[in-house]
Amino acid sequence: MALFDVAADAYVRFMGRFSAPLSAPFADIGLAGVDATARVLDVGCGPGMLTRELVARQGEGNVSAVDPVEAFVGATAASYPGADVRRASAEDLPYDDDTFGAALAQLVVHFMDDPAAGLGEMTRVTAPGGRVAACVWDHAGGTGALSAFWRVVHRCDPAAPGEEALPGSWEGDLTRMLTGAGLREVEETLLTVSRDFATFEEWWEPFTLGVGPAGAYVRGLNQIERAGLADALREELGDGPVTIRASAWTATGLV
């Protein structure tokens, strides 16, 4: 998770602007049929965008959250002191079997060291009849939150890395993984959110904070290369306002 070993505010400014609006429709799916008094788990909580939504629905005392990044754990724990927030990896969850009515992983499966193990752990700690859910941006289909960025990057630098091959980034892959974890009645859908930016700079500046693969790519450019990329992106998107529609594959199943 070194790609996300950044300050909590940097993550919020970069990805939080998309993950926050995604959290409500994702929670609708991840909590479908789950009792309002059930304990629920946010896996890979980051600075707490989904945690906020879960707390609003289930109450702080029923929400647990884990993340391997210490800064994110600290930020989430400070925001929700009544929740159980711990530093842990998805592949080794510090909970007993059958603890939760639901376990949700928002925009994290594709960055797990071992997605199969992580989903297996989510299934283990969820009680029979409970729900496990995960979502990943549609990187492969070109409609994710960062697709416009990577499209221009690859036009300028065809050898640049991207995110389109990450697990769960294409239709059907999350279904395959959740089914492999032993979940039943697995269903998959595409959730789409929209975010408006008044200016190009408002959209672009968070890419310079070093968050995730996109931020790491920008940080690796020299000053001239970075300015050239910004110019190419501005030519593509305009000076503003800029509207980004971001879609994420979302799958859920029952234990």
VENGI-V517331 format. One record per residue. N is the residue number from 1. SS is DSSP state (H for helix, E for strand, L for the rest). OMEGA is omega in whole degrees, -180 to 180 (999 if undefined). NEAR is the number of other ideal C-beta (glycine too) atoms within 8 Angstrom. Layout:
# VENGI-V517331
n: (N | N)
ss: (SS | SS)
omega: (OMEGA | OMEGA)
near: (NEAR | NEAR)
This chain:
# VENGI-V517331
n: (1 | 2 | 3 | 4 | 5 | 6 | 7 | 8 | 9 | 10 | 11 | 12 | 13 | 14 | 15 | 16 | 17 | 18 | 19 | 20 | 21 | 22 | 23 | 24 | 25 | 26 | 27 | 28 | 29 | 30 | 31 | 32 | 33 | 34 | 35 | 36 | 37 | 38 | 39 | 40 | 41 | 42 | 43 | 44 | 45 | 46 | 47 | 48 | 49 | 50 | 51 | 52 | 53 | 54 | 55 | 56 | 57 | 58 | 59 | 60 | 61 | 62 | 63 | 64 | 65 | 66 | 67 | 68 | 69 | 70 | 71 | 72 | 73 | 74 | 75 | 76 | 77 | 78 | 79 | 80 | 81 | 82 | 83 | 84 | 85 | 86 | 87 | 88 | 89 | 90 | 91 | 92 | 93 | 94 | 95 | 96 | 97 | 98 | 99 | 100 | 101 | 102 | 103 | 104 | 105 | 106 | 107 | 108 | 109 | 110 | 111 | 112 | 113 | 114 | 115 | 116 | 117 | 118 | 119 | 120 | 121 | 122 | 123 | 124 | 125 | 126 | 127 | 128 | 129 | 130 | 131 | 132 | 133 | 134 | 135 | 136 | 137 | 138 | 139 | 140 | 141 | 142 | 143 | 144 | 145 | 146 | 147 | 148 | 149 | 150 | 151 | 152 | 153 | 154 | 155 | 156 | 157 | 158 | 159 | 160 | 161 | 162 | 163 | 164 | 165 | 166 | 167 | 168 | 169 | 170 | 171 | 172 | 173 | 174 | 175 | 176 | 177 | 178 | 179 | 180 | 181 | 182 | 183 | 184 | 185 | 186 | 187 | 188 | 189 | 190 | 191 | 192 | 193 | 194 | 195 | 196 | 197 | 198 | 199 | 200 | 201 | 202 | 203 | 204 | 205 | 206 | 207 | 208 | 209 | 210 | 211 | 212 | 213 | 214 | 215 | 216 | 217 | 218 | 219 | 220 | 221 | 222 | 223 | 224 | 225 | 226 | 227 | 228 | 229 | 230 | 231 | 232 | 233 | 234 | 235 | 236 | 237 | 238 | 239 | 240 | 241 | 242 | 243 | 244 | 245 | 246 | 247 | 248 | 249 | 250 | 251 | 252 | 253 | 254 | 255)
ss: (L | H | H | H | L | L | L | H | H | H | H | H | H | H | H | H | H | H | H | H | H | H | H | H | H | H | H | H | H | H | L | L | L | L | L | L | L | L | L | E | E | E | E | L | L | L | L | L | H | H | H | H | H | H | H | H | H | H | L | H | H | H | E | E | E | E | E | L | L | H | H | H | H | H | H | H | H | H | H | L | L | L | L | E | E | E | E | L | L | H | H | H | L | L | L | L | L | L | L | E | E | E | E | E | E | E | L | L | H | H | H | L | L | L | H | H | H | H | H | H | H | H | H | H | L | E | E | E | E | E | E | E | E | E | E | E | E | L | L | L | L | L | L | L | L | L | H | H | H | H | H | H | H | H | H | H | L | L | L | L | L | L | L | L | L | L | L | L | L | L | L | L | H | H | H | H | H | H | H | H | L | L | L | E | E | E | E | E | E | E | E | E | E | E | E | E | E | L | L | H | H | H | H | H | H | H | H | H | H | L | L | H | H | H | H | H | H | H | H | L | L | L | H | H | H | H | H | H | H | H | H | H | H | H | H | H | H | L | L | L | L | E | E | E | E | E | E | E | E | E | E | E | E | E | L)
omega: (-178 | 179 | -178 | 176 | -176 | 177 | -179 | -179 | 179 | 179 | 180 | -178 | -178 | -175 | -180 | -180 | 175 | -177 | 179 | 178 | 178 | -171 | -178 | 178 | 177 | 177 | 176 | -179 | -175 | -180 | -179 | 179 | -179 | -179 | -177 | 179 | -177 | 171 | -180 | -174 | 175 | -176 | -175 | -169 | -175 | 179 | 168 | 179 | 176 | 178 | 179 | -179 | 180 | 178 | -180 | -175 | -172 | -174 | -175 | -175 | 179 | -176 | 170 | -179 | 178 | 173 | 179 | -177 | -174 | -179 | 180 | 179 | 180 | -180 | -179 | 179 | 180 | -179 | -175 | -175 | 179 | 179 | 177 | -176 | -175 | 172 | -179 | 176 | 178 | -176 | -179 | -176 | -174 | -177 | 178 | 174 | 170 | -176 | -167 | 172 | 178 | 173 | -175 | 177 | -178 | 174 | -177 | -176 | -176 | 177 | 174 | 175 | -180 | -177 | 180 | 179 | 180 | 178 | 175 | 177 | 177 | 178 | -179 | -174 | 178 | -176 | 176 | -176 | 178 | -171 | 173 | -177 | 178 | 175 | -179 | 177 | 179 | -179 | -176 | -179 | 175 | 179 | 180 | -178 | -176 | -174 | 179 | 178 | -176 | 178 | 179 | 178 | -176 | 174 | 180 | -174 | -175 | -179 | -178 | 174 | 178 | -180 | -173 | 180 | -179 | -178 | 177 | -173 | 179 | -175 | 175 | -175 | 176 | 176 | 178 | -177 | 180 | 176 | 178 | 178 | 177 | 180 | -180 | 180 | -178 | 178 | -178 | 178 | 179 | 177 | -179 | 175 | -178 | -180 | -179 | 176 | -176 | -178 | 174 | -178 | 178 | 178 | -171 | -170 | 180 | 176 | -178 | -175 | 175 | -177 | 174 | -179 | -180 | 179 | 178 | 178 | -179 | 180 | -179 | 179 | 172 | -173 | -179 | 179 | -180 | 179 | 179 | 178 | 179 | 179 | 180 | 178 | 178 | 178 | -180 | -171 | -177 | -178 | -179 | 0 | 180 | 176 | 178 | 171 | -173 | -178 | -179 | 172 | -176 | 180 | 180 | 178 | -178 | 176 | 999)
near: (7 | 4 | 10 | 12 | 7 | 12 | 6 | 12 | 7 | 12 | 15 | 11 | 10 | 13 | 12 | 12 | 10 | 12 | 13 | 9 | 9 | 15 | 13 | 8 | 9 | 17 | 13 | 8 | 12 | 12 | 14 | 8 | 4 | 12 | 5 | 6 | 5 | 12 | 10 | 16 | 18 | 16 | 14 | 14 | 15 | 17 | 13 | 14 | 13 | 15 | 16 | 12 | 12 | 15 | 12 | 5 | 8 | 12 | 7 | 9 | 6 | 9 | 17 | 13 | 17 | 18 | 12 | 8 | 12 | 6 | 10 | 15 | 14 | 9 | 11 | 17 | 10 | 6 | 10 | 14 | 7 | 6 | 14 | 6 | 12 | 9 | 8 | 10 | 10 | 15 | 10 | 7 | 14 | 6 | 8 | 5 | 5 | 7 | 10 | 14 | 11 | 15 | 15 | 17 | 16 | 14 | 12 | 12 | 15 | 13 | 9 | 14 | 6 | 7 | 11 | 9 | 11 | 16 | 16 | 10 | 12 | 17 | 13 | 8 | 14 | 16 | 9 | 5 | 5 | 14 | 16 | 18 | 15 | 18 | 16 | 16 | 14 | 15 | 18 | 8 | 10 | 9 | 9 | 14 | 9 | 10 | 12 | 10 | 10 | 14 | 10 | 12 | 12 | 10 | 7 | 9 | 6 | 5 | 3 | 10 | 5 | 10 | 14 | 10 | 7 | 10 | 10 | 14 | 17 | 11 | 7 | 7 | 12 | 15 | 11 | 8 | 16 | 15 | 10 | 8 | 13 | 8 | 12 | 7 | 6 | 11 | 8 | 10 | 8 | 9 | 12 | 9 | 10 | 9 | 10 | 7 | 12 | 6 | 10 | 13 | 7 | 10 | 12 | 11 | 9 | 12 | 10 | 10 | 11 | 9 | 13 | 9 | 9 | 12 | 16 | 10 | 11 | 12 | 8 | 5 | 9 | 5 | 6 | 6 | 8 | 11 | 8 | 9 | 13 | 9 | 8 | 11 | 13 | 11 | 6 | 9 | 9 | 7 | 5 | 11 | 7 | 12 | 8 | 11 | 8 | 14 | 12 | 16 | 17 | 14 | 15 | 13 | 15 | 9 | 13)
